[in-house]
Amino acid sequence: MRMAGWLMYRGHKLLRIEDNRLQPGYQMFIFGDSDRLRNDMSEYVPDKGAEGIRRPQRG
């Protein structure tokens, strides 16, 4: 649910919510597939929420 909220914050439109048939008690948040959505999903860091954008490490 946190990722879904973060994606909506980033401007993605939530299409619908469905019950997860493989994991009862959980829900699936359905968004339209796009390269931008996949990129934003790859940048999401669960522990940080909306602030959680992966930053390049300095070495």
Rosetta blueprint (number, residue, H / E / L):
1 M L
2 R H
3 M H
4 A H
5 G H
6 W H
7 L H
8 M H
9 Y H
10 R L
11 G L
12 H L
13 K L
14 L E
15 L E
16 R E
17 I E
18 E E
19 D E
20 N L
21 R L
22 L L
23 Q L
24 P L
25 G L
26 Y L
27 Q E
28 M E
29 F E
30 I E
31 F E
32 G L
33 D L
34 S L
35 D H
36 R H
37 L H
38 R H
39 N H
40 D H
41 M H
42 S H
43 E H
44 Y E
45 V L
46 P L
47 D L
48 K L
49 G H
50 A H
51 E H
52 G L
53 I E
54 R L
55 R L
56 P L
57 Q L
58 R L
59 G L
